[in-house]
Amino acid sequence: MSEKKTKGDYRPPDYDMLTIHENDLTGDCVKHPKMSFYYGKALAAAERKLSTLKNNLKVLCAQIVMAIQQDPKGWGIEKVTEKTMDAATETHPEVAALKGQIIEAEEEVKILQGFVYAIVDRKAMIENLVKLHGQQYWSKPTLTGEEQAAADVASQSRSAGTLNNTMNSNRRNKNG
């Protein structure tokens, strides 16, 4: 059974996606902008998620501080100081959970940033390969006009000599 994709789901970056297929540069050229847009959008979503988590952490910490100030004894605090409020905030389970989510979101952002940079590098490589193919970089060596003319004359001379030798040997065999 296939899972229904929701907004924000995406294919995780994979090293194989960066492979350039030299025999299908046209396909790579067509796919590249779509891949670039897709992962650029995924990076933006990951950055938005990270921003939201950081904002949620600030709000939660502020709510905890306000709750401590209103009822310090309910939090087990004898004397309200900045250090005691910070300690109570840092040890709160929801704060710890949010910090874990932030670390995961930061990792995702860094992975996507690296992948987007690799996509940019891939684009440059595709452009270079297209230029090389356009210049027939992998073609057989060719001769200039004068070199080609000399090669044609030599080839004709060899062909004529071979033809004469063949005809002479055929005559000898008949007369033989």
Rosetta blueprint (number, residue, H / E / L):
1 M L
2 S L
3 E L
4 K L
5 K L
6 T L
7 K L
8 G L
9 D L
10 Y L
11 R L
12 P L
13 P L
14 D L
15 Y H
16 D H
17 M H
18 L H
19 T L
20 I L
21 H L
22 E H
23 N H
24 D H
25 L H
26 T H
27 G H
28 D H
29 C H
30 V H
31 K H
32 H H
33 P H
34 K H
35 M H
36 S H
37 F H
38 Y H
39 Y H
40 G H
41 K H
42 A H
43 L H
44 A H
45 A H
46 A H
47 E H
48 R H
49 K H
50 L H
51 S H
52 T H
53 L H
54 K H
55 N H
56 N H
57 L H
58 K H
59 V H
60 L H
61 C H
62 A H
63 Q H
64 I H
65 V H
66 M H
67 A H
68 I H
69 Q H
70 Q H
71 D L
72 P L
73 K H
74 G H
75 W H
76 G L
77 I L
78 E L
79 K L
80 V L
81 T L
82 E H
83 K H
84 T H
85 M H
86 D H
87 A H
88 A H
89 T H
90 E H
91 T L
92 H L
93 P H
94 E H
95 V H
96 A H
97 A H
98 L H
99 K H
100 G H
101 Q H
102 I H
103 I H
104 E H
105 A H
106 E H
107 E H
108 E H
109 V H
110 K H
111 I H
112 L H
113 Q H
114 G H
115 F H
116 V H
117 Y H
118 A H
119 I H
120 V H
121 D H
122 R H
123 K H
124 A H
125 M H
126 I H
127 E H
128 N H
129 L H
130 V H
131 K H
132 L H
133 H H
134 G H
135 Q L
136 Q L
137 Y L
138 W L
139 S L
140 K L
141 P L
142 T L
143 L L
144 T L
145 G H
146 E H
147 E H
148 Q H
149 A H
150 A H
151 A H
152 D H
153 V H
154 A H
155 S H
156 Q H
157 S H
158 R H
159 S H
160 A H
161 G H
162 T H
163 L H
164 N H
165 N H
166 T H
167 M H
168 N H
169 S H
170 N H
171 R H
172 R H
173 N H
174 K H
175 N H
176 G L
